[in-house]
Amino acid sequence: MSSVEDILPLIELKGITENSRASAGSVLQGVSQSMANATRTSHLSALDSCRDEGTAFTLKMVAIAAILFAGACGIAIPLVGRKRRFLGTDSNLFVAVKAFAAGVILATGFVHILPDATLSLTDPSLPEVPWQAFPFSGFIAMMAALVTLLIEFVGTQYYERKQEKESKIAQVDSVDVLESGTAPKVFGEEGGGGMPIVGIHAHAAQHRHSHPQDQEACSGNKRVHPHGHSHSLDIYDGNEEGVMRHVVVSQVLELGILSHSVIIGLSLGVSENACTITPLIAALSFHQFFEGFALGGCISQAQFNTVHASIMACFFAITTPLGIAVGTGISTIYDPESPKALIVEGIFDSVSAGILIYMALVDLIAADFLSKRLSCNTRLQVTSYVSLFLGAALMSLLALWA
């Protein structure tokens, strides 16, 4: 009996301990739940304070003006400055700023667009099969890069054959003129017949491609030959292939830029969160300026005529502001969180990321950084690499706010 009497107090004490533990656990659970509710409430109140349709509309108008101005200035500088010595496509300043812009475009593809595409295509609201079972964003970006390579190859071949055909037609026309026997008189000729130019034309046509490249001076843009002739490296002196490549590069780059500019504009336009729109204005203006500079540089190097270059520049400058305007107009009926919207946005972003990453690495960075011009100029090498890394770093930092 004594042993039973000794055990009973212990059992009662154990029961009291378990009850106190249970009550303490319930108290802690209640405290944590109340803290979570308080956090959720404060978050919702912060969202409510940022959600102001009037302020958001005003900020969207500011965004349209700022982004339009930044894009127009960015693409206009290399187009207008191509006839100026310090801003021409052969100037060191142009190469350095273009390297900075290439870093901006590379970071845009890797840090901004591709992660957004992944978030859109892996959203929990989408069906698990196939969207959760396969990394569609990376696959689509890879295929977009490969298709861009194919488009560049086919486009370059097309333009080269077109140029070759036009050259043959021009040669036939020149032969028809030469069969008349004489060429027009030139300044300083006196008296009778004009000077035959058959020999001069034949020499020029043969001379254009007959000299080895290893005679090219490392520090200059001209090839100087032992017999006294010098030829500048332009479209008429064996550089047709480079110009044709720039024609294709500029058009494909603009396609990639426009495709993601539409999505960016729509996303900003449908947002009613003033706290989100404010940092986006600064980030997109910065991004648009240097993206425009890179595109304008490619257009300048492609040697388009004024009308063609102006049309391409206008399309670039107005696409994002137009997307913002359209997004503002449909903000009451458009649901950016709907499955269809997420899929379309994710696919567009993936394609844009693939195109921009390819263009930045291959056509902007590799084409300039592996050129003979940079390899012969140590100061330009250092400046270009610093500009490239600085552009990529600054654009990546903007991901903290936008």
Secondary structure in CASP SS format (residue, H / E / C, confidence):
PFRMAT SS
TARGET T0000
AUTHOR 0000-0000-0000
METHOD secondary structure of the structure
MODEL  1
M C 1.00
S H 1.00
S H 1.00
V H 1.00
E H 1.00
D H 1.00
I H 1.00
L H 1.00
P H 1.00
L H 1.00
I H 1.00
E H 1.00
L H 1.00
K H 1.00
G H 1.00
I H 1.00
T H 1.00
E H 1.00
N H 1.00
S H 1.00
R H 1.00
A H 1.00
S H 1.00
A H 1.00
G H 1.00
S H 1.00
V H 1.00
L H 1.00
Q H 1.00
G H 1.00
V H 1.00
S H 1.00
Q H 1.00
S H 1.00
M H 1.00
A H 1.00
N H 1.00
A H 1.00
T H 1.00
R H 1.00
T H 1.00
S H 1.00
H H 1.00
L H 1.00
S H 1.00
A H 1.00
L H 1.00
D H 1.00
S H 1.00
C H 1.00
R E 1.00
D C 1.00
E H 1.00
G H 1.00
T H 1.00
A H 1.00
F H 1.00
T H 1.00
L H 1.00
K H 1.00
M H 1.00
V H 1.00
A H 1.00
I H 1.00
A H 1.00
A H 1.00
I H 1.00
L H 1.00
F H 1.00
A H 1.00
G H 1.00
A H 1.00
C H 1.00
G H 1.00
I H 1.00
A H 1.00
I H 1.00
P H 1.00
L H 1.00
V H 1.00
G H 1.00
R H 1.00
K H 1.00
R C 1.00
R C 1.00
F C 1.00
L C 1.00
G C 1.00
T C 1.00
D C 1.00
S C 1.00
N H 1.00
L H 1.00
F H 1.00
V H 1.00
A H 1.00
V H 1.00
K H 1.00
A H 1.00
F H 1.00
A H 1.00
A H 1.00
G H 1.00
V H 1.00
I H 1.00
L H 1.00
A H 1.00
T H 1.00
G H 1.00
F H 1.00
V H 1.00
H H 1.00
I H 1.00
L H 1.00
P H 1.00
D H 1.00
A H 1.00
T H 1.00
L H 1.00
S H 1.00
L H 1.00
T C 1.00
D C 1.00
P C 1.00
S C 1.00
L C 1.00
P C 1.00
E H 1.00
V H 1.00
P H 1.00
W H 1.00
Q H 1.00
A C 1.00
F C 1.00
P C 1.00
F H 1.00
S H 1.00
G H 1.00
F H 1.00
I H 1.00
A H 1.00
M H 1.00
M H 1.00
A H 1.00
A H 1.00
L H 1.00
V H 1.00
T H 1.00
L H 1.00
L H 1.00
I H 1.00
E H 1.00
F H 1.00
V H 1.00
G H 1.00
T H 1.00
Q H 1.00
Y H 1.00
Y H 1.00
E H 1.00
R H 1.00
K H 1.00
Q H 1.00
E H 1.00
K H 1.00
E H 1.00
S H 1.00
K H 1.00
I H 1.00
A H 1.00
Q H 1.00
V H 1.00
D H 1.00
S H 1.00
V H 1.00
D H 1.00
V H 1.00
L H 1.00
E C 1.00
S C 1.00
G C 1.00
T C 1.00
A C 1.00
P C 1.00
K C 1.00
V C 1.00
F C 1.00
G C 1.00
E C 1.00
E C 1.00
G C 1.00
G C 1.00
G C 1.00
G C 1.00
M C 1.00
P C 1.00
I C 1.00
V H 1.00
G H 1.00
I H 1.00
H H 1.00
A H 1.00
H H 1.00
A H 1.00
A H 1.00
Q H 1.00
H H 1.00
R C 1.00
H C 1.00
S C 1.00
H C 1.00
P C 1.00
Q H 1.00
D H 1.00
Q H 1.00
E C 1.00
A C 1.00
C C 1.00
S C 1.00
G C 1.00
N C 1.00
K E 1.00
R E 1.00
V E 1.00
H C 1.00
P C 1.00
H C 1.00
G C 1.00
H C 1.00
S E 1.00
H E 1.00
S E 1.00
L C 1.00
D C 1.00
I C 1.00
Y C 1.00
D C 1.00
G C 1.00
N C 1.00
E H 1.00
E H 1.00
G H 1.00
V H 1.00
M H 1.00
R H 1.00
H H 1.00
V H 1.00
V H 1.00
V H 1.00
S H 1.00
Q H 1.00
V H 1.00
L H 1.00
E H 1.00
L H 1.00
G H 1.00
I H 1.00
L H 1.00
S H 1.00
H H 1.00
S H 1.00
V H 1.00
I H 1.00
I H 1.00
G H 1.00
L H 1.00
S H 1.00
L H 1.00
G H 1.00
V H 1.00
S C 1.00
E C 1.00
N E 1.00
A H 1.00
C H 1.00
T H 1.00
I H 1.00
T H 1.00
P H 1.00
L H 1.00
I H 1.00
A H 1.00
A H 1.00
L H 1.00
S H 1.00
F H 1.00
H H 1.00
Q H 1.00
F H 1.00
F H 1.00
E H 1.00
G H 1.00
F H 1.00
A H 1.00
L H 1.00
G H 1.00
G H 1.00
C H 1.00
I H 1.00
S H 1.00
Q H 1.00
A H 1.00
Q C 1.00
F C 1.00
N C 1.00
T H 1.00
V H 1.00
H H 1.00
A H 1.00
S H 1.00
I H 1.00
M H 1.00
A H 1.00
C H 1.00
F H 1.00
F H 1.00
A H 1.00
I H 1.00
T H 1.00
T H 1.00
P H 1.00
L H 1.00
G H 1.00
I H 1.00
A H 1.00
V H 1.00
G H 1.00
T H 1.00
G H 1.00
I C 1.00
S C 1.00
T C 1.00
I C 1.00
Y C 1.00
D C 1.00
P C 1.00
E C 1.00
S C 1.00
P H 1.00
K H 1.00
A H 1.00
L H 1.00
I H 1.00
V H 1.00
E H 1.00
G H 1.00
I H 1.00
F H 1.00
D H 1.00
S H 1.00
V H 1.00
S H 1.00
A H 1.00
G H 1.00
I H 1.00
L H 1.00
I H 1.00
Y H 1.00
M H 1.00
A H 1.00
L H 1.00
V H 1.00
D H 1.00
L H 1.00
I H 1.00
A H 1.00
A H 1.00
D H 1.00
F H 1.00
L C 1.00
S C 1.00
K H 1.00
R H 1.00
L H 1.00
S H 1.00
C C 1.00
N C 1.00
T H 1.00
R H 1.00
L H 1.00
Q H 1.00
V H 1.00
T H 1.00
S H 1.00
Y H 1.00
V H 1.00
S H 1.00
L H 1.00
F H 1.00
L H 1.00
G H 1.00
A H 1.00
A H 1.00
L H 1.00
M H 1.00
S H 1.00
L H 1.00
L H 1.00
A H 1.00
L H 1.00
W C 1.00
A C 1.00
END
